[in-house]
Amino acid sequence: MYFKLMTISQLIRPAHSFRLTPVVKVASFHIGRASAFRATKTIENGAEYIKGTVNEAVVLPPKDKVAGSYHWDFERFLSFLLIPLTVTSVVKMGHPITDLCLGVILPFHCHLGFDAMITDYYPSHRSPVLNKVLTWSLRGATLIALYGCYEFNTNDVGMTELVKK
């Protein structure tokens, strides 16, 4: 026996009208064929479900250098490179090599962060069209940012001089 949870409309009522109504929960267990234990139910909202039985081994995907630990190592490496690069740009103040490195590493660092956001919140198996649009938009924006950093570093004062001003 358990007690029914109160809804919001029941919580708004005056305090003297609260009642806990006991409800009996009945669960029936049936032993049947092995197919009765399989989750064959399709869920409409796109949620994942289990196929097969509990005793089947999990099929692991093949190893991929882009999607595996190499990818995370590359992201960490770029993030780590930004620390000495910003310290060097503060010490040297406007050196063309630090401007070049900041103009390349910073857009790639932002690209990887936004790509992780797109992969997490708009996966291709749930919304394939939106995933493609966002991914290609991000690629285009990254190319525009790289070109903008190039133009700013070659035809203007540079990134470190901008921060100095």
N, C-alpha and C positions, 0 to 999 in steps of 0.2 A: 504494500500500500504506500502511495506517495501523495503529496499534496500538489494540486494544480497551481501553476504559476499565474500570477496576476498580470493582466494586460494593462496598458496605459489608461484605457478608459475606466478600468476598475480601480486604478490607483487615484484617479481624480475624484472619485466619490468621497463623501464624508467618512470620517474615521469610524463612526458608529455602525456603518453598514458593511465593514469588512467581515467576510466569512471564509474560512478555509474549508473547501469542499473536498472530502476524501474521494479518491478515484482509485479503482483497482485496475492494475495493468496485468493483462493476461498474455503470456507468450507461449506459443505452441511450437514444439520441436518435432520435426518429421525426419525420418531417415528414409532416403530414397536413392535414386540412381546418382551416379557421380556427376551427371550434368546438372543436377539440382544445386550443386555447390558453385557452379560457374556464374559469373556476373555477365549475363547476356543482355542486360537492360541498357538501352541507349538513352543517354541523358540529353535533353534538348538544348540546354544552355551552354554546351561545349565543354562541360566538366569531363575529366578523364575517369575511366573505370577500369577495373581489373578484368583481364581475359584469362581464361584457363583456370586451373585449380591452384590451391595453395601449395601443393607439393611440387609444382613444376619449377625448374630452374629459371632464373632471370637471364634473358638474353642481353648481353652487354653489347653496346654499339662498338664498331671498329674504332681503333685509335686514330685520331686526326690531329695533326700538328697545329692546325689553326684553332680548333675548338677546345683543345686540352690545356694542359699545364703550361705549355710553351706560350700560349696566348696571355695567360695571367703573369708569367714571368716577364714578358715584353712590356705589359702595362706597368708593372712594378719598376722595371728598369727605366722607363720613360719618366715615371714619377720621381724616382731617385735622382735622375739626371737634372731635373729642374732645381733641386736644392743647391748643388754647387754652381750651377749656371746663374742663378739669381744672385748668389754671393759674389761671383766673379763679375757680374755686370754692375753691382754696387761698387766694387773696388776699382775696376777699370774705367767705369763711366763712359760708355759710348764706343767701345771697341767694335769694329765691324764683325769680328768672328763671333762675339757673344750675341750681337744682333742677329746674325745669320742663324745661330743655333736656337735662339729663342723663337725666331720666326718660323722654324721648322718643327721644333719639339712641342711648343705650346699648342699649335693647331692639332697635331696628332694626339696629344694628351687629351684635349677636349673632344676630339673625334671618338676616341676609344671610350670615354665616359658616356657620351650620348649614345654610342652604339650599344653599350651595355644596357642603358635605359630602354632603348627600343626593343632589344632582345628580351628583356624581362617583362615589360609592360604591354608590348604588342607582338607576341610571338607569332611566327608564321603559320603555325597549325591552327590558331584561333582566328586571326584576321590576316590572311595572306596578302590581300590587296593593300591594306593600310601599312603592313610591314614593308612591302616593296616600295611604296611611295615614300615612307619616312626614311628608309635606308638610302634610297637614291637621292633624296633631298639632302640628307646629311652628307653624302659624298660630294654633292655639288657645292654645298656650303663650305665644306672643308677645302675644296679646291679654290674657291673664291677667297677664303681666309688666307690660304697659302700665297696666292697671287697678291692679295692686299698687303701681306707682311713683306713680300719681296719688293713691291712698289714703294712701300713706306720706308724700308731700309735702304733702298738704292736712290730714291729721288727726294727723300725728306731727311729729317734729322736722325731717324733710327728709333728703335723701340726703347733703348735704355735712356737716350736723351729726352724722349717724351716723358718717361717716368721721372727723370731728374727735374724737368720743368714743372 
